[in-house]
Amino acid sequence: MDISILQIVLLFVVCTIIGIGSIFDQFQTHRPLIACTMVGAVLGDMHTGIVVGGVLELLALGWANIGAAVAPDSALASVISTILVIVAGQERETAIALAIPLAAAGQVLSIVVRAISVSLQHGADKAAATGDFKYITFYHNIGVLLYSLRISVIGVIVALTAGTSAVQDLINAIPPVITNGLNVAGGFIVVVGYAMIINMMRAGHLMPFFFLGFATAAFTNFNLIGMGIIGLCLAILYVQIHPKYNKANNGGQAAAAPQQNLADNRLDD
């Protein structure tokens, strides 16, 4: 696939936004579903971007920066995987399998950029001591720019070289045992991601539904819409049957009954 100059410029802008989102965590632009969709839209194939982003979102579901712990870089993995599928014409399975080592490499790169940003923080501290707010803003903006360039520069380089024979030969040289192993590992990561979220929600009592969903998906031919309808019905039944919610409803009815009787007695009087 040939890429125009306009697409390269737009890709740089989009990747910059994705990189900024990966450090702020406010607008969630670094999440695979959003990042891959935006990259796909710029490259003229939004459908593929949405599909790749949906699969990668399952892999990165439990990835989050907590304190000083840096999570695997879902932003870099999303951008490069989408470019490889659309520009280089690689199979989705191959690009998604490569997303795991790409996320690990991006994690290391993120740590390096954070280490470089420490010197900028010291400069901002000195500016704060003298009350120079312009330099405080300048140092912070430089730090954000460095963090975004790690995505935008690499994304543009990959987009310009993905269609070349050298890159194609490099990707094709990866043994099938490696790509198949990464696909299997990606499946495990999905399960671990869901388990981490359920654990953080303190919802261990919902684990039977967790395993039931995977078993149903593995041994049936239901699509996502069918699985969603089944999950919604199970959730409604669970709320109706669970004693916790029934106790709350019964308590509300019991509290309303004396008030109703008191109102009836007043009317009789």
C-alpha positions as CSV (number, residue, x, y, z in Angstrom):
1,M,0.0,0.0,0.0
2,D,1.3,3.4,-1.0
3,I,1.0,6.2,1.6
4,S,0.6,9.8,0.6
5,I,2.3,12.8,2.3
6,L,-1.0,13.9,3.8
7,Q,-1.5,10.5,5.4
8,I,2.1,10.6,6.9
9,V,1.4,14.1,8.4
10,L,-2.0,12.9,9.8
11,L,-0.4,9.7,11.1
12,F,2.2,11.8,12.9
13,V,-0.5,14.0,14.5
14,V,-2.7,11.0,15.5
15,C,0.3,9.1,16.9
16,T,1.3,12.2,18.9
17,I,-2.2,12.4,20.4
18,I,-2.0,8.7,21.2
19,G,1.4,9.1,22.9
20,I,0.1,12.1,25.0
21,G,-2.9,10.0,26.0
22,S,-0.7,7.2,27.2
23,I,1.0,9.4,29.8
24,F,-2.1,11.4,30.9
25,D,-4.5,8.4,31.0
26,Q,-7.4,11.0,30.9
27,F,-8.8,10.8,27.4
28,Q,-8.0,7.1,26.9
29,T,-6.7,7.7,23.4
30,H,-3.9,5.2,24.0
31,R,-6.4,2.3,24.4
32,P,-6.1,-0.1,21.5
33,L,-9.7,0.2,20.4
34,I,-9.4,4.0,20.0
35,A,-5.8,4.1,18.9
36,C,-6.2,1.4,16.2
37,T,-9.4,3.0,14.9
38,M,-7.7,6.4,14.5
39,V,-4.7,4.9,12.8
40,G,-7.0,2.9,10.5
41,A,-9.0,6.0,9.6
42,V,-5.9,7.9,8.6
43,L,-4.6,5.0,6.5
44,G,-8.0,4.6,4.8
45,D,-9.2,1.3,6.4
46,M,-11.1,2.1,9.6
47,H,-12.8,-1.3,9.5
48,T,-9.5,-3.2,9.9
49,G,-8.4,-0.7,12.6
50,I,-11.6,-1.4,14.6
51,V,-11.1,-5.2,14.3
52,V,-7.5,-5.1,15.3
53,G,-8.2,-2.7,18.1
54,G,-11.0,-4.8,19.4
55,V,-8.8,-7.9,19.6
56,L,-5.9,-5.9,21.2
57,E,-8.3,-4.3,23.7
58,L,-8.9,-7.8,25.1
59,L,-5.1,-8.3,25.5
60,A,-4.6,-4.9,27.2
61,L,-7.7,-5.0,29.4
62,G,-5.7,-5.5,32.6
63,W,-2.8,-3.3,31.6
64,A,-2.6,-0.1,33.7
65,N,0.1,2.1,35.2
66,I,-0.2,1.7,39.0
67,G,2.2,3.9,41.1
68,A,5.8,3.5,39.8
69,A,4.9,0.2,38.0
70,V,4.9,0.8,34.2
71,A,2.5,-1.4,32.3
72,P,3.2,-2.8,28.8
73,D,2.9,-0.1,26.2
74,S,-0.5,-0.7,24.5
75,A,-0.2,2.5,22.5
76,L,3.0,1.5,20.6
77,A,1.7,-2.1,20.1
78,S,-1.7,-0.8,18.7
79,V,-0.1,1.7,16.3
80,I,2.5,-0.7,14.8
81,S,0.1,-3.7,14.7
82,T,-2.4,-1.7,12.7
83,I,0.2,-0.3,10.3
84,L,1.5,-3.8,9.7
85,V,-1.9,-5.1,8.8
86,I,-3.0,-2.2,6.6
87,V,0.2,-1.1,5.0
88,A,2.3,-4.3,5.0
89,G,-0.6,-6.5,4.2
90,Q,0.2,-8.9,7.0
91,E,-2.3,-11.3,8.5
92,R,-4.2,-10.0,11.5
93,E,-3.0,-13.0,13.5
94,T,0.7,-12.3,12.8
95,A,0.4,-8.6,13.7
96,I,-1.6,-9.3,16.8
97,A,0.9,-11.9,17.9
98,L,3.7,-9.3,17.4
99,A,1.8,-6.9,19.6
100,I,3.0,-8.7,22.8
101,P,6.7,-8.2,22.2
102,L,6.0,-4.7,20.9
103,A,4.2,-3.8,24.1
104,A,7.2,-5.1,26.1
105,A,9.6,-3.1,24.0
106,G,7.4,-0.1,24.4
107,Q,7.4,-0.6,28.1
108,V,11.2,-0.4,28.2
109,L,11.2,2.7,25.9
110,S,8.6,4.3,28.2
111,I,10.9,3.8,31.2
112,V,13.8,5.3,29.3
113,V,11.7,8.4,28.5
114,R,10.6,8.7,32.1
115,A,14.2,8.6,33.2
116,I,15.1,11.4,30.8
117,S,12.2,13.4,32.0
118,V,13.6,13.4,35.5
119,S,16.2,16.1,34.5
120,L,13.3,18.2,33.2
121,Q,11.6,17.9,36.5
122,H,14.6,19.2,38.3
123,G,14.6,22.2,35.9
124,A,10.9,22.8,36.7
125,D,11.7,22.6,40.4
126,K,14.4,25.4,40.0
127,A,11.9,27.5,38.0
128,A,9.3,27.0,40.8
129,A,11.8,28.2,43.4
130,T,12.2,31.5,41.5
131,G,8.5,31.8,40.7
132,D,9.1,31.6,36.9
133,F,5.9,29.9,35.8
134,K,6.7,30.2,32.1
135,Y,9.7,27.8,32.5
136,I,7.6,25.5,34.6
137,T,5.1,25.2,31.8
138,F,7.9,24.9,29.2
139,Y,9.6,22.0,31.1
140,H,6.3,20.1,31.5
141,N,5.4,20.6,27.8
142,I,8.9,19.3,26.7
143,G,8.3,16.2,28.9
144,V,5.0,15.5,27.3
145,L,6.4,16.1,23.8
146,L,9.2,13.6,24.4
147,Y,6.7,11.0,25.6
148,S,4.6,11.5,22.5
149,L,7.5,11.4,20.1
150,R,8.3,7.8,21.1
151,I,5.0,6.8,19.4
152,S,4.8,9.3,16.5
153,V,8.4,9.0,15.3
154,I,8.3,5.2,15.4
155,G,4.9,5.0,13.9
156,V,5.9,7.2,10.9
157,I,9.1,5.2,10.4
158,V,7.2,1.9,10.4
159,A,4.6,3.3,8.0
160,L,7.3,4.4,5.6
161,T,9.2,1.1,5.7
162,A,6.4,-1.5,6.3
163,G,5.8,-2.0,2.6
164,T,9.4,-2.6,1.7
165,S,10.7,-6.1,0.9
166,A,13.2,-6.0,3.8
167,V,10.5,-5.6,6.4
168,Q,8.3,-8.2,4.6
169,D,11.2,-10.7,4.6
170,L,11.9,-9.9,8.3
171,I,8.4,-10.6,9.3
172,N,8.1,-13.7,7.1
173,A,11.3,-15.0,8.6
174,I,9.7,-15.4,12.0
175,P,9.2,-19.1,12.6
176,P,5.6,-20.3,12.9
177,V,6.3,-21.8,16.3
178,I,7.1,-18.2,17.6
179,T,3.9,-16.6,16.2
180,N,1.8,-19.6,17.3
181,G,3.3,-19.4,20.8
182,L,2.6,-15.7,21.0
183,N,-1.0,-16.3,19.9
184,V,-1.4,-18.8,22.7
185,A,0.2,-16.4,25.1
186,G,-2.2,-13.7,24.0
187,G,-5.1,-15.9,24.8
188,F,-3.7,-16.4,28.3
189,I,-3.2,-12.6,28.7
190,V,-6.9,-12.1,27.9
191,V,-7.9,-14.4,30.8
192,V,-5.5,-12.8,33.1
193,G,-6.7,-9.3,32.2
194,Y,-10.3,-10.2,33.0
195,A,-9.2,-11.9,36.3
196,M,-7.2,-8.8,37.3
197,I,-10.3,-6.6,36.8
198,I,-12.6,-9.0,38.7
199,N,-10.0,-9.1,41.5
200,M,-9.8,-5.3,41.7
201,M,-13.6,-5.1,41.8
202,R,-13.7,-7.5,44.7
203,A,-16.1,-9.6,42.8
204,G,-14.9,-13.1,43.4
205,H,-18.4,-14.3,43.7
206,L,-18.9,-13.6,40.0
207,M,-16.1,-16.0,39.0
208,P,-18.6,-18.8,38.0
209,F,-20.0,-16.5,35.3
210,F,-16.4,-15.7,34.3
211,F,-15.6,-19.3,33.6
212,L,-19.1,-20.0,32.2
213,G,-18.6,-17.3,29.6
214,F,-15.2,-18.7,28.4
215,A,-16.7,-22.3,28.3
216,T,-19.7,-21.2,26.3
217,A,-17.5,-19.3,23.8
218,A,-15.2,-22.3,23.4
219,F,-17.8,-25.0,22.9
220,T,-20.6,-23.1,21.1
221,N,-20.9,-21.0,17.9
222,F,-22.5,-17.9,19.6
223,N,-21.3,-14.6,18.2
224,L,-20.6,-11.5,20.4
225,I,-24.2,-10.4,20.1
226,G,-25.6,-13.7,21.3
227,M,-23.1,-13.8,24.1
228,G,-24.0,-10.3,25.1
229,I,-27.7,-11.1,25.2
230,I,-27.0,-14.2,27.3
231,G,-24.8,-12.2,29.7
232,L,-27.5,-9.5,30.1
233,C,-30.2,-12.1,30.9
234,L,-27.9,-13.8,33.4
235,A,-27.1,-10.4,35.0
236,I,-30.8,-9.6,35.3
237,L,-31.6,-13.0,36.9
238,Y,-28.7,-12.7,39.3
239,V,-29.9,-9.3,40.5
240,Q,-33.5,-10.7,41.0
241,I,-32.4,-13.8,42.8
242,H,-29.5,-12.5,44.9
243,P,-30.5,-12.2,48.6
244,K,-28.6,-8.9,49.0
245,Y,-30.8,-7.1,46.5
246,N,-34.0,-8.9,47.7
247,K,-33.2,-7.8,51.2
248,A,-32.9,-4.2,50.1
249,N,-36.2,-4.4,48.3
250,N,-37.9,-6.1,51.2
251,G,-36.5,-3.6,53.6
252,G,-37.9,-0.7,51.5
253,Q,-41.3,-2.4,51.3
254,A,-41.3,-3.1,55.0
255,A,-40.4,0.5,55.8
256,A,-43.2,1.7,53.5
257,A,-45.8,-0.6,55.0
258,P,-46.1,1.2,58.4
259,Q,-46.3,4.5,56.7
260,Q,-49.1,3.3,54.5
261,N,-51.0,1.8,57.5
262,L,-50.6,5.1,59.3
263,A,-52.0,7.0,56.4
264,D,-55.0,4.6,56.2
265,N,-55.7,5.1,59.9
266,R,-55.7,8.9,59.5
267,L,-58.1,8.6,56.7
268,D,-60.4,6.4,58.8
269,D,-60.3,8.9,61.7
